[in-house]
Amino acid sequence: MPRPILQESHIHAAVRSRISDHHREVIDEVESAVAANDVVIVGMAMNPFPRKARKALDAAGIPTSTWSTAAISASGVGAMR
């Protein structure tokens, strides 16, 4: 289900840059992980489902390797090859 997003014309010019820059480093990190890996799991540390997804991938024999330990601890991004 796609997330509803306001058209840019409906966003006040004074807040457009704040919206586009909010958590930009995490977005960049996820985009890099997606470009470099076949399977990427993104989640927050308090959410148990990314961990369950990784366990399911391991159980299915899909090879996994941690893309970046710093990324996992900082933003919850884990990439598997």
SULBELFEN-V837043 format. One record per pair of residues at least 12 apart in sequence whose C-alpha atoms are under 10 Angstrom apart, sorted by the first residue. I is the first residue (numbers start at 0). J is the second residue. If there is no record, write none. Layout:
BEGIN
I:J / I:J
END
This chain:
BEGIN
22:74 / 24:74 / 25:70 / 25:73 / 25:74 / 25:75 / 25:76 / 26:74 / 28:70 / 28:74 / 28:76 / 29:41 / 29:70 / 29:74 / 29:75 / 29:76 / 29:77 / 29:78 / 31:78 / 32:66 / 32:67 / 32:70 / 32:76 / 32:77 / 32:78 / 32:79 / 33:78 / 33:79 / 35:66 / 35:78 / 35:79 / 35:80 / 36:64 / 36:66 / 36:77 / 36:78 / 36:79 / 36:80 / 37:63 / 37:78 / 37:79 / 37:80 / 38:53 / 38:56 / 38:61 / 38:62 / 38:63 / 38:77 / 38:78 / 38:79 / 38:80 / 39:53 / 39:63 / 39:65 / 39:66 / 39:76 / 39:77 / 39:78 / 39:79 / 39:80 / 40:52 / 40:53 / 40:71 / 40:75 / 40:76 / 40:77 / 40:78 / 40:79 / 41:71 / 41:74 / 41:75 / 41:76 / 41:77 / 41:78 / 42:71 / 42:74 / 42:75 / 42:76 / 42:77 / 43:71 / 43:72 / 43:73 / 43:74 / 43:75 / 43:76 / 44:71 / 44:72 / 44:73 / 44:74 / 44:75 / 44:76 / 45:75 / 46:75 / 49:75 / 49:76 / 49:77 / 50:77 / 53:77 / 53:78 / 53:79 / 56:79 / 61:79 / 61:80 / 62:79 / 62:80 / 63:77 / 63:78 / 63:79 / 63:80 / 64:77 / 64:78 / 64:79 / 64:80 / 65:77 / 65:78 / 65:79 / 65:80 / 66:78 / 66:79 / 66:80
END
